[in-house]
Amino acid sequence: MAGFLPPYTPDGGSALVPEMPWHYSGTLLTVEYRTDVEKVRALLPPDVDLAPEDPGAVAFIWADWQSCSAEGRELLDPSRSQYLETFAVVRCSYAGTTYSRCVLIWVTTDFAIGRGWFQGYPKKLGSIYVTRAMNHGRAAPRVAPGGTFGATLAAYDHRLATAKVTLREPSDTNGFVNALPMLHHRQMPSIAGGALSLDQIVTMGGRDADLGQPWRGDAELTLHDSEWDQPASLLPVREVIGGYHREVGVTFAGGTLLEDRSKPV
């Protein structure tokens, strides 16, 4: 039986996710802000520490992606290549190194969930929209001074987040919170109960980065809770730092295992 992730079939053609590498091209709309440090601490496992500098900083990011595997066949079937995601990133420290860490994330497709769970991202389904920049006509902003972008996130028919970013000028960076390799825990409960059958600490990042010019500007961000999701309570907005817009391209081809605590059952 073949396939990177189930379902496994003789030729692997029905697999939810194809073999790595995975190529990504997209746009990131980012709002950075500060929350209560104890809120960040509460979302980190006991073996992970707060970042030594500005530990309450958060990046809330809307990503509009097009992705494909090595052969690029998904690009000719756009429902298999296009998706959006919204995710919250904090920074943390593990074994003396500072990392970025995704603590909340919603996506619009099943294959994005499959890839994310494999990587250690805590992905859930959501309804996501973000304004797209286009170079012609009046129905789209430009990536230029005064360009204004909106973004929304909902899940289970409940609005969870609304953002607005108005660009001001080119920037040297796309912010600082989501600027480091990711630190994730890959975990899966044992079917027999008790210990985790998968329990790994990993780090990862992209390769062959092809990054556009970042822009920064003024930002607004409003978060809400629902019965099933709690971004406003988990990471409340205390002080908005600013907003960013950037086109990016990157390839993911695997990560690094830092510690494997999986126990046979």
N, C-alpha and C positions, 0 to 999 in steps of 0.2 A: 504494500500500500504506500502511496506517495502523497506528498503535500507538506507545506511548511507548517500550517495549522489546519485543524479539522475543517470540513470533513475530508478524510483520507480516502482516496480512490486509486484504482490501478495506475492511472496516468497523472494523478495530482491536479487535474484540471478544474476540480470543484473546490479546491482549498480556499478558505476565506481570505488568506493572505499568501502572496507568492514568496518565493525565496528572496533573501537579500541579495544585492543592495536595493534600497528604496531611494528614489530621487524625488526631491520636493522643489517646487517653485511656488512662490506665493507672496502675500503682502501681510505685514504685521501692523496692527494698530494697537498701541500700548498706552496704558495710563499707569504711571507710577505714583504710589502714595505711601503714607505711613499709617500703621495701625498700632494697637497696643502690643508691646513686646511679649506680654504673657500670652496673648492670643497666638502668636507665632510659635512660642514655646509649646503650647498645647497641641499643635499639629505636627510636632517633630517626635519621632520615636525616642525612647530614653537614651539610646546609644548615639544620638546625633545632638550636637550642641547648637546654640544660637550663633549667628555670624558675629565675629568680633567687632565689626563696625556697622552702625545703622541697622541693628537687628530687626527693627520693626518695619523695614521697607518691604513693599509688595509691588509686584507688577501684575496688572490685570490686562490680559492680551486677547485680542480678537485676531485670528489667522484665517485667511482665505487661501486655501491650498489647491494645487494641482499636483498629483503625485503619480509615480509609475515605477515598475520594476525595470530590470536591466534592458529588456527588449522593447519597452515602451508601448506594448499593445494596448494598455489601458487608455492611452491618449486618444485612441480612435473609438472608444466607448466611454464617453465622459462621465457617465454615472458611476464608473469604476475608478475614476481618477480625481474627481472634484469633490471637495468637502470643506466645511468650516469647523473651527473649534474655538472655544473660549476657555482660557486657563489662567489660574492664579499661581504665581511663582514667588517664592521667598528665597532667601539665602540662608545657608547653614554651614556648620563646621563639623567635619568628621576626620578623626585621626590627624588633626592639625592642618587640614586643608579646607579652604572655603569653597563651597559649591552652590549652584542654584538647585532648587528643588520644586517640582510641581506638586502642589498639595490639593488642588481642585481642578477638574477639567471636564468639559462637556464637548461632544462632537456630534456630527450629523449623520455619520454612516457606520455600518457594522464593521467594515474592514479597518477603519481607523480605530475602533475599539479593540479589535483583535491585535493590531500592531502595538497599540498602547499597553495592553495588559502584558504582552510579551516583554516590553521594555520596562515595565514597572509604573507606567502612568495610570492614575486612578480614574480612567475614562468612563463617562456615562453619556447616554444619549441626551441631546438638547436640540432646541430650535434656535438658530443663530443667524443674524443678519448684520452686515456691515456695509457702509457706503463704499462704492468702488470709484477709484479715480479713472477718468477717461480724458482723452486729449481733444475731443470734439463735442460740440453741442452744449446746451445749457442744463442738461440733466445729470451732470457729474462734476464734482470739484476737480481742480487741478492740484498736483503736488507743487504748491507754490504758496507764497505768503497769502494768508486769508482763506486758503482751502479748508473747508470744514467737513468733518466726517462724523457720522453717527454710527452707533452700534448697539445691538440689543441681544440679550440672552434670555431664553425661557426654557423650562423643562416641566413636563407633565402639565402643560397649559398654564403654568405660573411664571410671571415675569420675575427674573432674578437679578438682572443688571441692565443698566442703560449708561452709555458713555457718549461724550462729545469731545472731539479734539479739533482745535483750530490751529493750523500751522502758522508759524511765525518766521522761521529761518532754517537754513541747513544746520546740521548738528555734527559734531565729531563722533558721537555715539548714538546708539538706539536705547539709551538708558543703561543702568548699571545692575539691576536686579537679575535680569535674565541673560547675563553676559558671561556666565561661567559654565563649565561642564556640569551636567545634571548628576545628582546623587539620588538613586532610587532604591527602594526595597521591592524585590520581586517575591511575592508571597502567595501561597495557596494552602487553604486548610486541608488536612488529611480527610479522606472520605470516611475513615474510621473514627474521626474525632481526636481530640487531644492535640498533639504536636502538629506544627505545620509540616506538610510534606515538601513544600518548596519555601525556602527562607534564605534569600541571598541579598547582599548589599552590592550594588553595581554602580558604575559611573559610565557616562557616555556623552558623546558629542557628535557633531557632524564633521564630514570631511568635504574637500573640494568646494569650499564655500565660495559663492558668487554673490556678493552683497552690493545692493544699491546704496545710493546716497541717503542717509537718514535725515529726517526733518523733525524738528521739535516745535512745540507750541503749548498753548493753554488747554487745559483739560477739565472736564467734569465727569464724575462717576457717582452713580447711585446704585446701591445694592439692596436687595430684598431677600427675605426668607420665605420659604413655603413649608408645607408639612414634610416635604421630602428632601429639600436642599436648604442649606443655611449659610450662604456666603456673607450675609449682612451680620450675623452673629459671630461667625467664625473669624472673619477678617474685616471688621468695621473700618470705614474710612474716617480717619482722624485729620489728615492733612494731605492734600493733593500736591505732588511734586511737579508733575508736568506730563505732557503727552508726546508721543512719537509716532512717526509713520516711516516704514521702510519696506522696500521690495527685497526679497531674499531668495537664494537658491542654495541647496545643500543636499548632501547624500548621506544616508545612514547605512552603515555596513557592520554594525555590531558594537559592543561595549566591552568594558573591563570588569571582571569579577574581583571585588575587593574582599569579600568574605562570604563563605558558604556555610550556613548553619542548618541546612536541611537535614532532617533525621529520617532514616528509613523506618517504615511502619509495617 
